[in-house]
Amino acid sequence: MRITQFNNPRMAQAFVDYMATRGVTLRIEHDGHYVILLDNEGQLEMVENELQQFVRQPDHPRYQAASWHTGNTKSGLRYERSNLWANIRDRAGPLTMTVLFACVAVFILMQIFGDQTVLLWLSWPDGPGQYIQVWRWFSHALLHFSLLHILFNLMWWWYLGGAVEKRLGSGKLFVIMLISALLSGFVQAKFSGIWFGGLSGVVYALMGYCWLRGERDPESGVYLERGLIGFAIVWLVIGWYGAFGLAIANGAHVAGLLVGLAMAFVDTRAVRRR
């Protein structure tokens, strides 16, 4: 019985291997696509239910680990060489990639013209005279002051922002980004003045949003493992107490995290009631 088909052989094999751990034997045939076949019709309902879960969260660790548990390396599939750029684009939508490129462009400008010059263009508003320059309420998120700073933030932005955009749409990611950039910037300006920057307030909002959305609405396909949200909290505490002598935007981190949690709570109220 034909169940479904995949264009990606890795996805096909991951689903077959996972179902093998559930005691279901599936076969793969290649006819331009990777077709999943089931021999035992009595297992159809179970396979269809699991397939719905798999399609929503194909990169969940339980699927990635399934091939190790089965111990089977003789799939007969021929894999094409991995393309890093294709892998990056597969996970990220247009808004994710636009913000990523914007951060890189601003970082390059900072290397050419100097941090201070670009800060004067994009920093948080310096008093009422700059309030009308609307971009300043958000453009501080594009500023990064070291290679490690921008790599860390863009990695999380791509990982979490891409997942939100792919599963919930560009509009949802846009709203999270704007609200968290605005509120985290406002709080950080109160803590340290206007000379700050970075996407980390937005990243912390995405961390909080993805974790709580996954806990309260697992069907959404958006989640963050508990170990990773634990890491985020530990890093927040480290920054708050000034460990390692790093200049960390603690106000933006805390505000961003609270914004993300609040938005996830609001978005999942109807789900929890059901």
C-alpha positions in Angstrom: 0.0 0.0 0.0 1.4 3.4 -1.0 1.5 5.7 2.0 3.3 8.9 0.8 6.3 10.1 -1.1 9.2 12.4 -0.3 11.6 14.3 -2.5 14.4 14.1 0.1 15.8 10.6 0.7 17.0 11.5 4.2 13.4 12.3 5.2 12.1 9.1 3.7 14.7 7.0 5.5 14.2 8.9 8.8 10.5 8.1 8.7 11.1 4.4 7.8 13.7 4.0 10.5 11.4 5.7 13.1 8.5 3.4 12.3 10.8 0.4 12.6 11.4 1.4 16.2 7.6 1.3 16.6 7.4 -2.2 15.2 6.2 -1.2 11.7 8.0 -2.3 8.6 8.0 0.1 5.6 9.7 -0.1 2.3 11.1 2.6 0.0 10.9 2.5 -3.8 12.5 5.1 -6.0 10.6 6.3 -9.1 11.8 9.8 -9.3 10.5 10.3 -5.8 11.0 8.2 -2.7 7.8 6.3 -2.2 6.9 4.8 1.1 5.1 1.5 1.0 3.3 -0.5 3.7 2.8 -4.3 3.5 0.5 -4.7 6.5 -2.8 -2.9 6.0 -3.7 -3.4 9.6 -1.1 -0.9 10.6 -2.3 1.8 8.3 -4.1 4.0 10.9 -1.0 4.0 13.1 1.3 4.9 10.2 -0.9 7.7 9.0 -1.1 9.2 12.5 2.7 9.0 12.9 3.2 10.5 9.4 1.1 13.6 10.4 3.4 14.1 13.4 6.5 13.6 11.2 5.5 16.1 8.5 5.0 18.8 11.2 8.3 18.1 12.9 10.6 16.3 10.5 13.8 17.6 12.3 12.7 16.4 15.8 15.5 14.6 17.6 13.4 11.4 17.9 13.5 11.0 14.1 17.2 11.9 13.8 18.1 9.3 16.3 15.9 6.5 14.8 18.5 5.2 12.4 21.0 4.7 15.2 18.4 2.7 17.1 17.6 0.5 14.1 21.2 -0.2 13.4 20.4 -0.6 9.7 22.8 1.1 7.2 21.7 -0.9 4.1 18.9 1.3 2.9 19.8 1.1 -0.8 19.3 4.9 -1.1 21.9 7.0 -2.9 22.4 10.4 -1.3 23.5 13.4 -3.2 26.4 15.5 -1.7 25.1 17.9 0.9 24.9 21.5 -0.1 25.4 23.9 2.8 23.7 26.8 1.1 20.7 24.7 0.2 20.4 23.4 3.7 20.4 27.0 5.0 17.7 28.1 2.6 15.5 25.0 3.3 15.0 26.0 6.9 14.8 29.8 6.4 12.0 31.8 4.8 12.4 35.2 3.0 12.1 37.3 6.2 14.7 35.2 8.0 17.1 35.5 5.1 16.5 39.2 4.6 17.3 40.1 8.3 20.3 37.8 8.2 21.7 39.6 5.1 20.9 43.0 6.6 22.9 42.1 9.8 25.8 41.0 7.7 25.7 44.2 5.6 25.6 46.4 8.6 28.5 44.5 10.2 30.5 45.0 7.0 29.7 48.8 7.1 30.9 48.9 10.7 34.2 47.4 9.7 34.6 50.0 6.9 33.3 53.2 8.6 33.8 52.2 12.2 31.4 51.3 15.0 30.8 54.9 16.1 29.7 56.2 12.6 27.2 53.4 12.0 25.9 53.7 15.6 25.1 57.4 14.8 23.0 56.2 11.9 21.2 53.3 13.5 21.3 53.6 17.3 18.3 53.9 19.6 16.8 57.5 19.5 18.9 60.0 21.4 16.2 62.2 22.8 12.9 63.7 21.4 14.7 65.1 18.4 15.3 61.6 17.0 11.9 60.1 17.9 10.6 60.9 14.4 13.4 58.8 12.9 11.2 55.7 13.2 13.8 53.2 12.0 15.9 53.8 15.1 13.3 52.0 17.3 14.3 48.8 15.5 17.6 49.2 13.6 19.6 48.8 16.8 19.0 45.0 16.4 21.1 45.0 13.2 24.2 46.3 15.0 26.9 43.7 16.1 30.3 44.5 17.6 32.4 41.4 17.0 32.5 38.3 14.8 31.5 36.1 17.7 28.6 38.4 18.5 27.1 38.3 15.1 27.7 34.6 14.5 26.0 33.6 17.8 23.0 35.8 17.2 22.5 34.8 13.5 22.9 31.1 14.3 19.9 31.3 16.7 18.0 33.7 14.5 18.3 31.2 11.6 17.5 28.2 13.7 14.5 29.6 15.6 13.3 32.4 13.2 13.4 30.0 10.3 11.3 27.4 12.1 8.7 30.0 13.1 8.5 31.4 9.6 8.3 28.0 7.9 5.5 26.7 10.2 3.6 29.9 11.3 4.3 32.3 8.5 6.4 35.4 7.8 3.7 37.6 9.4 4.1 35.9 12.8 7.9 36.2 12.7 7.6 39.8 11.7 5.3 40.6 14.6 7.6 38.8 17.1 10.6 40.6 15.7 9.1 44.1 15.7 7.6 43.9 19.2 10.7 42.3 20.8 13.1 44.7 19.1 11.0 47.7 20.3 10.5 46.6 23.9 13.9 45.0 24.5 15.5 48.2 23.0 13.4 50.4 25.3 14.4 48.4 28.4 18.1 48.3 27.5 18.1 52.1 26.8 16.8 52.6 30.4 19.6 50.4 31.7 22.6 51.5 29.8 21.8 54.4 27.5 21.4 54.3 23.8 24.8 52.9 22.8 24.0 49.2 22.4 23.0 46.8 19.6 22.4 43.3 18.6 19.7 40.8 17.7 19.9 39.1 21.0 16.7 40.7 22.4 14.8 39.2 19.4 16.6 35.9 19.8 15.6 35.6 23.4 12.1 36.4 22.4 12.2 33.6 19.9 13.6 31.2 22.5 10.8 32.0 25.0 8.2 31.9 22.2 9.3 28.6 20.7 9.8 26.8 24.1 6.4 27.8 25.5 4.6 27.3 22.2 6.0 23.8 22.0 5.0 23.0 25.6 1.4 24.3 25.2 0.8 23.6 21.5 3.0 20.8 20.3 0.8 20.4 17.2 2.2 23.8 15.9 5.5 22.2 15.0 7.3 25.0 16.8 9.4 24.0 19.8 12.7 24.4 21.7 14.2 21.6 23.6 14.1 22.1 27.4 17.9 21.7 27.6 18.3 24.6 25.2 16.0 26.9 27.1 17.8 25.9 30.2 21.1 27.0 28.5 19.5 30.3 27.6 18.5 30.9 31.2 22.0 30.0 32.5 23.6 32.4 30.0 21.2 35.1 31.0 22.2 34.7 34.7 25.9 34.7 33.8 25.4 37.9 31.9 23.4 39.5 34.7 26.2 38.9 37.2 28.9 40.1 34.8 30.8 36.8 34.7 33.8 36.6 32.2 33.9 40.4 32.0 31.6 40.4 28.9 29.5 43.5 27.9 26.1 41.9 27.7 22.8 43.6 27.1 21.0 42.1 30.1 18.0 44.3 29.9 17.3 43.4 26.3 17.7 39.7 27.0 15.3 39.7 29.9 12.8 41.9 28.1 13.0 39.8 25.0 12.5 36.5 26.9 9.4 37.9 28.7 8.0 39.2 25.4 8.4 35.9 23.7 6.8 34.0 26.7 3.9 36.5 26.8 3.2 36.2 23.0 3.3 32.4 23.1 0.9 32.4 26.1 -1.5 34.6 24.2 -1.2 32.6 21.0 -1.9 29.3 22.8 -4.9 30.2 25.0 -7.4 28.8 22.6 -5.5 25.6 22.2 -5.2 25.1 25.9 -9.0 25.6 26.3 -9.7 22.9 23.7 
